[in-house]
Amino acid sequence: MSLTVAQAIEARRSVKYFVRDYRLTAAEEAALCDAARLSPTAFNIQNGRYVLVRDPAIRAEIRKAAWDQPQVTDASLLMVLCYDLRAWDREPKRYWRNAPEAVATQMVSEIRDFYRDDEELQHDEGLRSSGIAAGAIMLQAKALGLDSCAMDGFDFKRVGHLIHLPPDHEISMMIAIGRAEQPAHDRPGLLPADDLIFNDGFPHAED
C-alpha cells in the first residue's frame, strides 16, 4: 500500500478497536521511530523522547490508568510521547556537531540564552515538538497501511510512574498503533475552511 501525503492526511482516522494478534514488522516499527526522530524541533534540540511499551503487564496497568480503553492493550504498539525539559542544556553542541565551528558556537549560545530561566518556554517547546512528532508518526502509520489513535485520556502521573519517567521529563500523549479491527466512523463533523483559515489576520469589525 502506498499513499501520497495528501491521501494519508485524508485517510487517517482515530481507531479505538485493533486486531489484537496483529504484530508490526521490525521495518514498520523502525519507520515509525524514524518519523519521530526526523521531526523538526526548535534549534534542533531534539527534545522528544519515545517509550515503546511492549510488556503486556505494563500495558495492562496503563490500560487501568486510561479508564480501561481497549486500544492500550489491543494495539500492536503503544508509544508514550515524552519530552526532556532540559534537552536545551544537555550538551547542546552535539545538536550542531556537523555544522561549521562558528555556527555551532553561535547556536549553542543562542539555545542557552533562549531557554535559560524560562520554565514555561521549556514546557511549551516540549508540547510543540511532541505535536509535530505525533502528526508525523500517525501519517507514517497510515502510509504503511496501519491505523492509530492519539490519546490524552489517562492518568499522566500513574503512567509516568509505570514507565519510570525521569523527574525532568513530561508526558505529552500516547499513540496506539496497529491494524483496525473495524473501519473507523465517518468524520462526525468538519468545519468549513472559512471558519478556520484567515488571510492576514482574524476578521475584525470595521471601526
C-alpha positions in Angstrom: 0.0 0.0 0.0 1.4 3.3 -1.0 -0.2 6.6 -0.2 0.7 10.2 -1.0 1.0 12.6 1.9 -2.4 14.1 0.9 -4.0 10.7 0.8 -2.6 9.8 4.2 -3.9 13.0 5.8 -7.4 12.4 4.4 -7.4 8.7 5.3 -6.1 8.9 8.8 -8.8 8.4 11.5 -8.7 7.7 15.2 -9.2 4.0 15.7 -10.3 2.5 19.1 -10.5 -1.2 18.2 -7.5 -3.0 16.9 -6.8 -6.6 15.7 -5.2 -8.0 18.9 -3.0 -10.6 17.3 -1.5 -8.4 14.6 2.2 -7.6 15.0 4.2 -4.9 13.4 7.3 -5.9 11.5 10.7 -4.6 12.5 10.7 -2.4 9.4 7.3 -0.9 10.2 8.4 -0.1 13.8 11.7 1.4 12.6 9.8 3.6 10.1 7.6 4.9 12.9 10.5 5.6 15.1 12.3 7.4 12.2 9.3 9.6 11.7 9.6 10.7 15.3 13.3 11.2 15.1 13.2 13.2 11.9 10.5 15.6 13.0 11.7 19.2 13.3 12.4 20.8 16.7 13.3 24.4 17.5 17.1 24.9 17.4 17.4 21.2 16.6 17.3 20.4 20.3 15.6 17.0 19.6 13.7 17.1 22.9 11.3 14.3 22.2 11.6 11.0 24.0 9.6 8.0 22.9 8.8 5.0 25.0 7.7 1.9 23.1 5.6 -0.2 25.6 5.7 -3.8 24.7 5.4 -5.6 28.0 1.9 -6.9 28.3 1.9 -6.5 32.1 2.8 -2.8 31.8 0.3 -2.3 29.1 -2.4 -3.8 31.3 -1.5 -1.4 34.1 -1.5 1.5 31.7 -5.0 0.4 30.5 -6.2 0.7 34.1 -4.8 4.2 34.2 -6.6 5.0 31.0 -10.1 4.2 32.1 -10.0 0.7 30.5 -9.7 2.0 26.9 -9.1 -1.2 24.8 -6.6 0.3 22.4 -4.0 0.5 25.1 -3.6 -3.3 25.3 -5.1 -4.4 21.9 -3.0 -2.2 19.5 0.2 -3.7 18.2 2.3 -0.9 19.6 1.8 1.7 22.3 4.1 4.7 22.1 4.3 7.1 25.1 5.4 10.5 23.7 7.5 12.4 26.3 9.9 15.3 26.2 13.0 16.3 28.1 12.6 19.7 29.7 16.4 20.1 29.9 17.3 19.0 26.4 18.4 22.5 25.6 21.2 22.2 28.3 22.3 18.7 27.8 25.5 19.0 25.7 23.7 21.2 23.1 26.9 21.3 20.9 26.0 17.8 19.8 22.9 19.1 18.1 25.2 21.1 15.8 28.2 18.8 15.6 28.1 18.6 11.8 27.9 22.4 11.3 30.9 24.7 10.9 32.5 25.5 14.3 31.5 29.2 14.2 27.9 28.3 13.5 27.8 25.6 16.2 29.3 28.0 18.8 26.7 30.7 17.9 23.8 28.3 18.0 24.8 26.8 21.4 24.9 30.3 22.8 21.5 31.2 21.4 20.0 28.0 22.7 21.1 28.6 26.2 20.1 32.3 26.1 16.7 31.5 24.8 15.7 28.7 27.2 17.6 29.6 30.4 15.4 30.8 33.3 12.1 30.2 31.4 10.5 27.0 32.5 7.2 27.8 30.8 9.0 28.1 27.5 10.8 24.8 28.1 7.5 23.1 28.8 5.7 24.7 25.8 8.6 23.7 23.5 8.2 20.1 24.5 4.5 20.2 23.7 5.2 21.8 20.3 7.8 19.2 19.5 5.5 16.3 20.6 2.7 17.6 18.5 4.8 17.8 15.4 6.2 14.3 16.0 2.8 12.8 16.7 1.5 14.0 13.4 4.5 12.5 11.6 4.1 9.2 13.4 0.4 8.9 12.6 0.8 9.8 9.0 3.7 7.4 8.6 1.5 4.7 10.2 -1.3 5.4 7.7 1.2 5.4 4.8 2.2 1.9 5.9 -1.4 0.7 5.9 -1.7 0.9 9.7 -4.1 2.8 12.0 -3.6 4.9 15.0 -5.2 6.7 17.9 -3.6 9.6 19.8 -4.6 9.6 23.4 -4.6 12.0 26.3 -7.3 10.3 28.3 -5.2 8.8 31.0 -3.7 9.4 34.4 -0.4 11.1 33.4 1.2 10.7 36.9 0.4 7.0 37.0 1.7 6.3 33.5 4.8 8.3 34.3 5.4 6.1 37.3 4.9 2.9 35.2 7.4 3.9 32.6 9.9 5.3 35.2 9.6 8.9 33.8 12.6 11.0 34.9 11.7 14.0 37.1 12.9 16.5 34.4 10.7 14.9 31.7 7.0 15.2 31.0 4.5 13.1 29.0 2.5 14.8 26.2 0.3 11.9 24.9 0.2 8.3 23.9 -0.3 6.8 20.4 -1.8 3.3 19.9 -0.8 1.9 16.5 -1.8 -1.3 14.7 -4.4 -2.7 12.3 -8.1 -1.6 12.7 -10.5 -4.4 13.7 -13.3 -2.5 12.1 -13.5 0.7 9.9 -13.4 4.0 11.7 -16.6 6.0 11.8 -17.0 8.8 9.3 -15.8 12.2 10.4 -18.5 13.4 12.8 -18.2 17.0 11.6 -15.6 19.0 9.8 -15.8 22.8 10.0 -15.7 24.7 6.7 -12.4 26.2 5.7 -13.8 29.8 6.1 -14.3 29.1 9.8 -10.7 28.0 10.3 -8.5 29.8 7.8 -8.0 33.5 7.6 -5.9 35.8 5.4 -3.6 38.3 7.0 -5.3 38.1 10.4 -8.6 37.4 12.1 -11.7 39.1 10.9 -12.5 42.3 12.7 -15.3 44.8 12.9 -14.9 47.9 10.9 -14.0 51.0 13.1 
